[in-house]
Amino acid sequence: MSDRPADKRAGFARWLAGKDCTDCWKAARDADTESKQEWLAAKRTAEQEAALAWAKQFDMPQLEGPEKALDWGERSRHQLMTAAHTALVLEGSWDEADWAELEEKARAIARAGWWIDQREAEGADLLELLDAATEADCGTQNPFR
């Protein structure tokens, strides 16, 4: 505290009195990080289970790509397709025939990386994104080849 001006020391001491010491702060931070990691792992597991159940229910093909991208791609596809259904069908003017056509286009995209790249897109933009997809995004399972 000797580096502080005399008139600022009392206020700084009061502020410090309400804070944890460095060791206590680090211990709390580390414990908080562990609980966040546990929470995130549980959340990802639940999202992954939901994405796989959805993919099975709606006959979506298995994605292709590096092993570490597959789960992320599945979650991204599920989230974007769900957002698109909400925006286009539930809140929009699409009927089930329009949606079925979009689903077929989505089934053609097998590259996990494509779905990951679109993860922050708006659901209403999905049709435009699918139309812009390239042959390389379709993968080896493409039924339209």
N, C-alpha and C positions, 0 to 999 in steps of 0.2 A: 504494500500500500504506500510505501515511501515515494513511489514515482508519481502518485496522484497529488494534486494540489490539496492543501489542508482543508479548504472549504468543500471538497468533494469526497473526502474520506468517510465521513459518517454515513452519508447516503449510500456509498458503495458497500460499506460494512453491513448496513441493513439489508441491502439487496443480496449480498453473499450469504447472510444468515438464513435466508429462505431457500437456498440452493443446496443440492447434494455436493459432497466432496467429489473430486475427480474419480476416485475409485468407485464410489457408489453410483455416480452417473454412468460410468462405463459398464458396470454390472447390470444396471437397469436397461441400458441401451442394448446390451448383448442378449438379455432375456427377452426383450421386446422383439428383437430381430428373429430369435428362435420361434416365438409365438406367431409372428407374421409369416415365417416360412412354413410353419405347420398349417396355418390357416390357408395360405396360398396352395399348398399341396392338396389339401382337402377340397378346396374349391376347384382346382384343375381336375382332380379325380372325378368329382361330380359332373363337371362340364363334359369330360371325356365320355363318361358313361351315358349321359344324355345324348351326346353327338352320335355315338355308336348305335344306340337304340333307335334314334331318328333315322340314321342311314339305313339300318336294316328294315325299319318299317316302310320307308319310302323307296326301297330298292336302289339306293345310291351305290355306285361302284366303289371299290376300295381305291384309295388314292395311291399314287406312285411318287417316289422321290426318295431322298435320303431318309434313313430310319428316324433320325431325330426331328424331322419335319413332318412326319406322318400324323402324329397325334395333334400337333398344332394346326395342321391343315384341316383335319377332321373337325376340330373345334371351330376354326374360322369359317369353314363351309356351313356348318350348322347354324352359327350365329348370323351369317349373312343371309342364308336362305330363310331363316325365321324372320329376320328383319324385313326382307323383301315380301314375304307372305303377309305380314302385318301391314306394310305400307301399300301394297298393290291390291290385295284382296280384301282384308278386313277393313282397312280405312280408305281404300281406293275403289275404283270402279271395275276392277277385273273380275271375271267369273272363273269358274273352275277350269273351263276349256283353255282360257288364256294362261292360267297357272300351270296346267299340264304341259303346255308347249314350252314354257320357261323351264320346268323341271327336266324335260328331255334335253334341252340345251345344257343345263347344269350337269346332267349325267355324263355328258361328253367331255367335261373338263376333269381330267384325271390327275393333273400335276398339282401336288400339295402346295408347291410354291406359289402357284397362281392364286389359290384361295387365301394363302397367307398375305400375299401382296394386296389383296382386296379387303383385308380385314377391317379397315376403317371406312370403307365406302358406305354410302347410304343405301338402304335396302331398295329404294325406288330406282336406283341407278343400275341394278343388277342386270336387267335385260341388255342395256347398252354395253355393259362390261362383258357379258357373255358374247355379244355380237362382235366385240373387238378382239376376243381371244384368238390366238393363232393356232395353227396346226400342232406346234410344239407343245401347247398347253393341253392338248387332248390325250396325249400319252398313247400307250400301246393298246389300251382297251377300247379305243374309240369305235363305237358301232357304226359311225358314219363314214369310215374310211373305205 
